[in-house]
Amino acid sequence: MASNRPAYSDLVKEIRKGHFVLTGELEPEKTTGLEEVLNSARAMKPYVIAANVTDNPLAMAYMNSLVPSYIVQREVGLETVYQMVIRDRNRLALVSDILAASYLGIKNILAISGDHTVLGDNKGALSVYDLDSAQFVYLLHKMIDEGVDLAGNEIHGGVKINVGIAANPNADPLEPEILKIGRKVKIGTDFIQTQTMFDIDLTKEFLKEMERFSCPILVGIFPLKSFGIADFFDKFIPGVSVPKELLESMRKCKEESDKEKRKILYDEVNIEYFSPFIKEIRKTTKAAGIHVMAVLYERILEPLLRETV
Amino acid sequence: MIITKQKSEEKIKEMTEPFKKLFIVGCGTCSTSCQTGGEKEVAEMVEKLGNRVIGSAMVEEPCDLRINRRDLKPHRETLKEADAILVMSCGSGVQTVGEYTGKIVLPALDTLFIGETERIGKFYDRCKACAECILDETGGICPITRCPKSLLNGPCGGQVEGKCEVGEYKNDCIWVLIYEKLKEQDRLDLFTTFRPPRDNSKKVLTTELIF
């Protein structure tokens, strides 16, 4: 059932070779500069095959993700996964951005809904949602595989991009989420990246359920840089909760007054939690890889992956 | 029913301030049921606005030009004198009263939605009048209206324990309700069916119905 589209990106090529892959995450913010994103990209490059570039996450109005998606590839030589939300674009804007991405050499698009604008930093903004995420995957399929847009208008030049979708294994009930993923896989999905996972049993259960679709899955993890981030994550990220014990360990690290020592403690907690997690996924499941959302926490990648990859 | 809510006293005061002679029109249908523009509410408004009000009338259906003619005819002379008419109905009624009288019209209510009534004071948004009903495919539950993203192939990732990310997880995720309903009806094939993008031009081009 997996897509029979050619592998255009290094990410999908690696996955199809059967290699266990790692992807990272970059987050342009409300700034006109890209130095931080480029530094992060440089720091993660030795460890990941590609990096997602987030698109106005949590409905915050940040820099257009296409620009860093392109610049990171050009300046750092790290392939990107251009995240696109349908919240901010109607089908015309989606087509425009896909054409532009194609011209700029983007090889992966992650097609997602995006959090509703009422959760964001411009709560009065109109949410577009002209298409939903399944219809967005359908638009990508039409453009990439048939060379036309949704209205059947011909596209010149060819779009050579692989398509990723998001999945939420934490969804409860899970069955409608799985049926929804099945719909998108059938339309044309090359890879799936999951929402942040902490619970290994739940992750394995989900991966087992997903085997019926034969679509490569990268399990999302979010190393927690500080207690503040862990706490924010737990409280404000839709559909994600940080396990109590982990949150408690993070709280204890916070009590260390020396900044450098605190950093080491935080790193140890993360390595202790996520290293066995990654090992287990790698050894016992059919997951294609791990999507590490270590935004501005790239220093954790080397020690975290040292033992597991 | 068209569900309405009365504007705040301050807003009504601010809106009516520039006018010396006001006429008030109530609605005998939806706004009476909502208790936002019935006889009682019109009487209260007359009292609130005091001696600037030169007359008032109930129109059985202010959204119907024919009924406006019938119910406002006896008030023709007073209406002529009025600087503005404060209409206590939905937006459609306000516009129809304006069209019939040719006067400046002011909305006393905010129109919320086409709703279901559980009891007076408990109304729920049920229809966006999208011009292409798909309730046969969605277990009789409208995702266009009730999913804040109007998804046709939901749910999205913002569903937590069956609740929606919009509204601090107090409201049900409508796509979970649709899933449960279709499952109960043994029609889950309708859930998994891919619904292609809507033709939004249908709604845009449907601004009148003439036969």
Interface residues (C-beta under 8 A of the other chain):
Chain A: R87 R91 I112 S113 D115 H116 V118 L119 S127 Y129 D130 L131 D132 S133 A134 Q135 Y138 L139 L150 A166 N168 N170 A171 D172 P173 E175 P176 E177 L179 K180 G182 R183 K186 I187 Q195 P238 G239
Chain B: P148 K149 S150 L151 L152 N153 G154 P155 C156 G157 G158 Q159 V160 E161 G162 E165 V166 G167 W175 V176 Y179 L188 F191 T192 F194 R195 P196 P197 N200
